[in-house]
Amino acid sequence: MAANKTPRTKMPEQDPLKRTSNFLEVALGYAVEDAKKEAIRCIDCKNPRCVQACPVSVKIPEFIKQIMNDDMDGAFDTIYEDNILPSICGRVCPQESQCEGACVLGIKGEPVSIGALERFVGDYGMEKNLADTSVDEEKPQKVAVVGSGPAGLANAASLRRRGYQVTVFEALHEYGGVLTYGIPEFRLPKEIVNKEIDNLKEMGVTFVKNAIIGKSITIEQLKEDGFEAIFVGSGAGLPSSLGIPGENYNGVYFANEFLTRVNLMRSNTFPSHATPIKVGGTVAVVGGGNVAMDAARTAKRIGAKDVMIIYRRDKDSLPARLEEIHHAEEEGIEMNLLYNPVEIYGADYEVKAVRCERMKLGEKDASGRRRPLPTGEYKTFDIDSIIIAIGQKPNPIIKQNTMGLDTHEWGGIITDEKHMTSLDGVFAGGDAVTGAATVILAMGTGKDAAGSMDEYLRNKA
């Protein structure tokens, strides 16, 4: 029980004053002794709630015990059995609301740093090339996976392990989906994403880029080409707008566009790469989630002097991870809370200011947070650009060009309990079904859908 009183082992980080001038990773990871020191804190519960809270059911106490026993190879094998992206999930998953949030040590103290340990083991396995790329007996059936984001990658890996002939179709010119275009380099180095995808290629998964399913290739054509089951994991890439005057001015960006320009098109290295992006000296970011924090911290790194978050609720209601909020504040991001933009002002087609209404909090709404209410009081912030990060919806391309695919009014694909859509043999998961969510939740649905697809193909054979 002494482990209950032992504080968490802090992961080293870049100095806040230095890191805002580079895109190097902020969190630096555990050394071996740090990982073992943290692993010893685990009390190996008889009923491990952390496993139940993990969307892909990683055997957490087992891999932690292996770290304690210096069996790093075994720890990696244990994680990789259920999670093909441990280095990624260790960095970007919201552990505080999942595995760590369920840890019993958190009741009276600090939970085990499960995410940091998973990252340590994932990086160790990547360095040692430990990923198991073996497959079961080859099967003749062809399976198509639409989208190479976390849902698609998890689905592809699960089906390929079962021996199916898997082809992943990606609309963009780089693989990884939101892992590549949506998360900044300082949070998730793209080298890690590429290595994880290389493991799937070695396993025998075929990848095809610049293929827009619903445009260049339709669902019907995939079936005609012999794909007997299809998984749609196309994500949520359609941004939500504020719906206020002034959103058409130059200097107004949507967060996914902004982050894509930096991540895929390397705007931060202009002029060596010919994709400029202008933010000016003062930037406002509207929203309070991880994407908003990513956009704000990125704007700081590409030259903005002053960056502010504008969010209509209070700090306790911010949906971003606590770690991301902490890092943003350390980096000098200003939090203007309880403000809601009502109009963007401009001159000569350029953004100049944003007018916001002061909000107050009322009773709780469906999200469980207190509802923001207008006060009739206003404040204007002088800015040079504004980034809108208030959520994203599934892109309608597949729906618009696929007969009989049922979707919700807001655009999400409707599926049954086995992840089957209204079309026979077509399954879906991840953000294309739920709307923007987390990497690990998307992986969970991709993995679960693979089991249903396997059952479908076996019954069809």
Secondary structure, DSSP 8 states (H G I E B T S, - for coil): -GGGGS------B--HHHHTT--S-SB----HHHHHHHHTT----SS-HHHHHSTT---HHHHHHHHHTT-HHHHHHHHHHH-S-HHHHHHHS-GGGTHHHH-GGGTTS----HHHHHHHHHHHHHHTT------SS----EEEEE--SHHHHHHHHHHHHTT-EEEEE-SSSSSSTHHHHTS-TTTS-HHHHHHHHHHHHHHT-EEE-S--BTTTB-HHHHHHTTEEEEEE-----EE-----TTTTSBTEEEHHHHHHHHHTT-GGGTTSSS------SEEEEE--SHHHHHHHHHHHHTT-SEEEEEESS-GGG--S-HHHHHHHHHTT-EEEESEEEEEEEEETTEEEEEEEEEEEEEEE-TTSSEEEEEEEEEEEEE-SEEEE-S-EE--SHHHHTSTT--B-TTS-B---TTSB-SSTTEEE-THHHHSS--HHHHHHHHHHHHHHHHHHHHHH-
